[in-house]
């Protein structure tokens, strides 16, 4: 399936639910629309991000969280030290890990980067470690390790 058709399908299937989730997090119509747009513009510019995605809605929501962190960086000149720095202006409330129920794990790393992750199906904080699959198809073993989203500054 061509990438443009895939992105269009993702928008058709998930934009309404993603909008509702973002509206609850941002509490502002304009911010909600901006974040939703940023998610799909990012996919249009970097379609490779979709490679290996299994849980589309969770992936799109994570892109929106990353966009909120990036908005903080643009406004403040640096990434936040913690997700709580995003409240209430960028995200409110702070999103929780769907597995453990605690806030998502986030920390800044060297080189103007950050890591955002969920504890994953093993229900254990592995410190942001991704476990690779074994076999001929490369990818992340979602049953082991954490579900990690790394982002670097532009």
Backbone torsions as a table, in degrees:
resi	resn	phi	psi	omega
1	UNK	NA	128.5	177.4
2	UNK	-59.1	146.9	-176.8
3	UNK	-57.9	-41.0	-177.5
4	UNK	-63.0	-37.1	177.9
5	UNK	-70.1	-37.7	177.9
6	UNK	-63.3	-45.5	179.6
7	UNK	-64.0	-40.0	177.2
8	UNK	-62.4	-42.1	177.4
9	UNK	-63.5	-43.1	178.2
10	UNK	-59.5	-42.3	178.7
11	UNK	-63.1	-49.1	-178.8
12	UNK	-59.6	-40.1	-175.2
13	UNK	-84.3	-29.0	-169.4
14	UNK	-122.0	-13.3	-174.6
15	UNK	-60.9	-39.1	-179.3
16	UNK	-63.5	-47.9	179.9
17	UNK	-67.8	-39.6	178.7
18	UNK	-65.2	-40.2	176.4
19	UNK	-58.5	-46.6	-179.1
20	UNK	-62.0	-42.4	178.7
21	UNK	-65.1	-44.1	-179.7
22	UNK	-67.0	-36.9	179.1
23	UNK	-61.5	-39.3	177.7
24	UNK	-67.5	-34.5	-178.4
25	UNK	-79.8	-37.2	-174.4
26	UNK	-93.4	-28.9	-179.0
27	UNK	66.9	7.2	-178.6
28	UNK	-134.5	128.4	-178.1
29	UNK	-55.6	-49.0	-177.2
30	UNK	-63.4	-42.4	178.9
31	UNK	-65.0	-38.5	179.0
32	UNK	-61.8	-48.5	179.9
33	UNK	-63.6	-40.7	179.3
34	UNK	-62.5	-46.9	-179.4
35	UNK	-64.5	-41.9	178.0
36	UNK	-60.2	-43.6	178.2
37	UNK	-63.8	-42.9	-179.3
38	UNK	-60.2	-36.6	179.1
39	UNK	-61.2	-49.8	-175.0
40	UNK	-77.6	-27.8	173.2
41	UNK	-67.1	-41.3	178.2
42	UNK	-59.9	-42.6	178.7
43	UNK	-65.0	-38.6	179.0
44	UNK	-65.5	-36.5	-179.3
45	UNK	-80.0	-32.1	-176.7
46	UNK	-130.4	67.8	-176.3
47	UNK	-62.6	-20.1	178.3
48	UNK	-62.4	-19.6	178.0
49	UNK	-58.9	-23.1	-177.9
50	UNK	-81.6	-11.0	-178.8
51	UNK	-59.2	123.6	176.4
52	UNK	78.3	5.3	-179.9
53	UNK	-72.3	127.8	178.8
54	UNK	-107.3	-40.9	-179.3
55	UNK	-103.1	90.2	-170.7
56	UNK	-62.7	-47.3	-176.1
57	UNK	-64.4	-42.7	178.2
58	UNK	-63.2	-39.2	178.2
59	UNK	-63.6	-44.6	179.7
60	UNK	-64.1	-39.3	177.9
61	UNK	-65.3	-38.0	178.2
62	UNK	-65.5	-38.6	175.0
63	UNK	-60.0	-38.5	178.6
64	UNK	-66.3	-40.2	176.9
65	UNK	-62.3	-43.4	178.0
66	UNK	-62.1	-37.5	178.1
67	UNK	-64.0	-37.7	177.6
68	UNK	-65.3	-40.3	177.2
69	UNK	-64.0	-40.9	178.8
70	UNK	-65.3	-38.0	177.0
71	UNK	-61.9	-39.6	175.9
72	UNK	-59.8	-46.5	-178.5
73	UNK	-60.9	-43.1	-179.9
74	UNK	-64.1	-37.2	-178.5
75	UNK	-78.9	-36.5	-173.0
76	UNK	-102.5	-14.9	-180.0
77	UNK	88.3	1.7	178.6
78	UNK	-159.0	161.4	175.3
79	UNK	-72.2	153.4	178.1
80	UNK	-65.5	152.6	176.2
81	UNK	-74.3	-29.1	177.2
82	UNK	-149.9	164.8	179.2
83	UNK	-64.5	-26.3	179.8
84	UNK	-63.9	-22.5	176.7
85	UNK	-65.9	-17.9	-179.1
86	UNK	-79.4	-20.0	-177.1
87	UNK	-90.3	143.4	-2.9
88	UNK	-95.4	-2.3	-170.7
89	UNK	-71.4	-38.9	-172.3
90	UNK	-102.4	-40.0	174.8
91	UNK	-145.9	134.2	178.2
92	UNK	-156.5	113.3	5.5
93	UNK	-81.5	169.8	176.5
94	UNK	-68.5	133.5	-177.6
95	UNK	-65.1	147.2	179.9
96	UNK	-105.1	154.1	176.3
97	UNK	-67.0	126.3	-178.3
98	UNK	-69.4	-19.2	179.4
99	UNK	-86.7	-57.2	-173.6
100	UNK	-92.4	-15.9	179.8
101	UNK	82.2	-10.0	177.0
102	UNK	-83.2	167.9	175.2
103	UNK	-57.6	150.1	175.2
104	UNK	-56.1	152.6	178.7
105	UNK	-87.6	135.9	-177.2
106	UNK	-148.6	139.8	166.6
107	UNK	-159.7	152.5	176.1
108	UNK	-77.3	148.9	178.1
109	UNK	-124.0	177.2	180.0
110	UNK	-64.0	151.9	174.6
111	UNK	76.2	35.1	176.7
112	UNK	56.5	47.2	178.3
113	UNK	-126.2	170.1	171.2
114	UNK	-144.0	162.6	177.1
115	UNK	-127.0	135.0	178.8
116	UNK	-127.6	129.4	-177.5
117	UNK	-152.8	158.6	173.4
118	UNK	-105.9	153.9	-178.0
119	UNK	-70.4	-15.9	176.2
120	UNK	79.5	177.6	-172.9
121	UNK	-64.8	-21.8	-179.8
122	UNK	-77.2	-2.4	175.0
123	UNK	56.7	35.0	-177.9
124	UNK	-138.1	135.5	176.8
125	UNK	-78.0	106.1	179.5
126	UNK	-93.6	15.8	176.4
127	UNK	73.9	23.1	-179.8
128	UNK	84.2	21.8	-179.4
129	UNK	-89.5	131.5	174.9
130	UNK	-97.8	132.6	176.9
131	UNK	-98.8	124.8	-178.6
132	UNK	-76.3	150.6	174.6
133	UNK	-73.6	157.4	175.0
134	UNK	-104.7	154.3	-179.9
135	UNK	112.3	-160.5	-173.2
136	UNK	-86.0	-20.2	-178.5
137	UNK	-100.6	113.1	179.7
138	UNK	-71.4	150.3	178.1
139	UNK	164.3	-172.9	-179.9
140	UNK	-97.4	138.7	174.1
141	UNK	-84.5	101.6	-175.0
142	UNK	-70.8	-15.7	178.8
143	UNK	-79.7	-18.7	-179.3
144	UNK	-125.9	154.2	177.4
145	UNK	72.1	-173.9	-177.3
146	UNK	-97.3	161.4	173.7
147	UNK	-95.9	111.9	-166.3
148	UNK	-116.9	139.2	173.1
149	UNK	-127.0	110.0	178.0
150	UNK	-101.0	142.1	177.9
151	UNK	-137.6	140.7	175.9
152	UNK	-114.9	155.4	178.4
153	UNK	-67.6	154.6	-179.9
154	UNK	-84.1	NA	NA
